[in-house]
Amino acid sequence: MDFSAQLDDLAKRAADAKASVQAAATESRDKLRQRIDQAQVDATLAMKDAQQQAGEATDRAQSKWAEMKADAAAKMGDVKAKTDRRTHQIDAKMALQDAADAEADAMVAIEGAGWAVENARLQTLDAIDARAHAEERAKAAGLS
């Protein structure tokens, strides 16, 4: 599994989201609405892709997907416990299965992070639009 490539992709998506938000801060509301529409499409596609990839993974990865969304802090503790336990494993088959499980968990976490980036972009664009609308209304009402 090529985790570096996925993390590179995630970094690029985060940078793209940042650039989109920075550009949106100075754009017209019509252009901003277009960005929001695109961000909604991108977020929906990212979520569906993450769900599909989790669905294609093992049952353990599927349950980890739900667990990750419910309690990220518990997951970090789980990783520490697995790492500690791994040092005492002698059985090769157990070690191979542990490695496969860890790789599946990593894939699920990376996909979840990708969806989170798209959602963060969407929510930030929506906040910029809400502020622009409020300022327009305040100006029209003579409050600014």
N, C-alpha and C positions, 0 to 999 in steps of 0.2 A: 504494500500500500504506500502511495506517495503522499505522505502527510505534508511535506514541504510545499508541494505544488498546491495542495488545498489551502494551506495557510497563506501562501502567496496570493492565491485567488481571494481569500478572505480579506487580506490587507488591501488588495486592489479595490475590492467592493467597499471597504470602509473609506478609503481615500476618495472613491467616486461619490459616495454618500456625502462626505464632507464638502467636496467641491460643489456638489449640487445644492447643498444647503447654503454655502457661501454665495453662490451665484443668485440664488432665490431671494436673498435679503435685499437685493437692489432691483429686482424685476417687477414688471407690472403684475397686477393680480391675475390677468388673463394668462400670462406666461406661467405664473405660479400655479394656477389651477391645472394647466397642462402638465407641469412637473408632478403635482399631486396625483393626477390620474395615472401617470406613468409609474410613479412610486407604488401606488396601490396594485397595479398589475405586477410589478416586479416583486413586491412583498408576497402577493398571493402565489406567484410562480415559485418563489423561493421556499415558501411553506409547503407547497405541494411536492416540490422536489425533495425536500428534507423528509417529508412523510413517506414518500415513495421509497427513498433509499433506506429509511428505517424499516419499512415494510419488507424490503428485500433482504434485510439482514437477518441474523438469527433471532429466535424468540428472546434470547437474553438481551440483545440490542434493542428490541422493541420495548421491553420493559424498562430498559435504561433510558430510553427517550422520554417516556412518561415520568420516570423518576427525576430526570434532569430538569424538566419543566417544573416539577413540584418542589424540589428541594436541592438546589445547587450546592449549598453548604455541606449537606450530608454526603454528596457525591465526592467532594474534595477529601473528606475524612475517609471515605471508602477507598479512594486511590492510595492514600497513605497506608491504610491497613493492608491492601493488596501488595504494595511494594515491600512492606515489612515481612509479610507471609512468604513472598516469593523467594526471599533469601534462604528459606529453610526447605524449599522443595527439592526433592531428589528425583522423583519419578519423572521420566522424560515425557510420557504421554500427558501427565498433569500439567507440566510446564508448557507443552505445545498448546493445550487447550486454554490455559491461562493467557498465553500470548494472543491467541485468536480472539478470546473474549475482550482483552484489553484493546486490540486493534478495532474491534467492532464498536466498543465504547467510545474510542477516539473519533471514529468516523461520525457517530451520532452527535457527539459534542461539537465537532466542526460544522456539521450541517445546521445544527441548532444556532450556532453563532452566526452563520450566514443569514438565517432568517431574522435573527435579532438585529443585525445591521440594517437590513431592508426595513424592518419595522421602525427602527430608530429614525431612519431617514424620513419615512412617511409621517411619523408623529411630529418631527421637527418642522417639516414643511407645513403641516397643518397648523402648528403653533404660529409660524410666521404669517400664514394667511389670516388666522384669527386676529392677530395684532394689527395687520394692515386693514382689515375690515373695521375693527374697533376705531382705529384712527380716522378712517374715512367717515364713519358715523359721527364721531366726536367733532370733526371739522364741519360737517354738514349741520350739526346742531349748534355750532358756534362755541363749542367747549374747548377748543384748542387755539 
